[in-house]
């Protein structure tokens, strides 16, 4: 995703899905932020453009976090969950995203 201009098809593949957790619900209520899992090679401008394209909202700010996978045991074997990147997307005042899919 390092190209200057990314196609609309490429932008549709940037967001992998919403990241649902207690913290993501708390920041959604308090500071109009939404949390998404994104591709590991996605950059902030790509994420901003993808959210604006897919949800038709105005994005004010994007912060990204690289999350390391947890160490886990599978029987006697040691393993590790996959690393991932998540994006905290702050929307402009008055904007919102309905992630429940319910029609209004």
N, C-alpha and C positions, 0 to 999 in steps of 0.2 A: 504494500500500500504506500510505497514511498514516492509514487509519481505525483507530480504537481496537481494534475487534474485526474480525479478518479471518476470512472463512469458511474451512472446510476445503478447499474447491475452490481458493480463492485461495492457501492455504498450499502446495498441491501444485504450484503454478506458481512458487514462490519459488526453489527449487533448480533450476539448469539442468543440473548434472551434477558429477561429481567432477573436480577439477583434478589431473591426473597429472603429476608432475615429480619430479626427484630430491629437491628440498627437501621436497615434500609426503610422500614416502615416509620421509624422515629424521624429520620431526616426528611422523609416525604411530607410528613405532617408539619414539622417545625420550620423547615427552610426551603420548601418547594424544590427539593432535589429528588431525583430518581436515580436508581443504581442499576446498571446493566453489566452483564458479562459481555466482553468484547474480544475480538481476535487479538492474539498476542502481538501482532505486528501493526495494529491500528494506532494511529496518531491522533492527537486532540482535534485537529481540523477535520479529519475523516469522521470522527465520532460525532462532532457537532453537526456536520453536514448530513450524516445518516439519520440522526434523531430529528432534525428539521424536515428532512424529506419524508420519513416514515410516519411521523405523528403530526405533521403540519403545525409545529409550534416554533416559537422563537427561543433559542438557547442563549443564556447569558454567560455561562461559564462551564468549563469541563475540567475535572480533576481525575487523574488516573492512578491506580494502585496495582502494582504487581504482587500477586498473592502466591506464596510458595505452597506447594502441596504438602499435606500432612503425612507424617510417617505412620504407616499402618502395618499390622501383622495379618497375614493370610495363612492361618494354621501355623506351621513352623517357619514359614518364609516371611522375610521382611519385605515390605513394599512401600511405595510412595504414590499418593494421589497426584494427578497431573497439576502442574502450575497453571495459573490463569491470570487474566488481567480483568479488572473491573473499573468502570467509569462512573463517577459521581457527576451527574448532569444537573446543573441548576438552571431552571427555566426563568424567563423574564417574568416580571410581575403581571399577574392576571392570566398567565398561561397554565395549563394543566394537561396531564396525560391520564387517560383511563386505561389502566393495565388489566382491569377485570374483564373487559370484553363485553360488558353489559351495554345494551342499547339504551339510550336515554329517551 
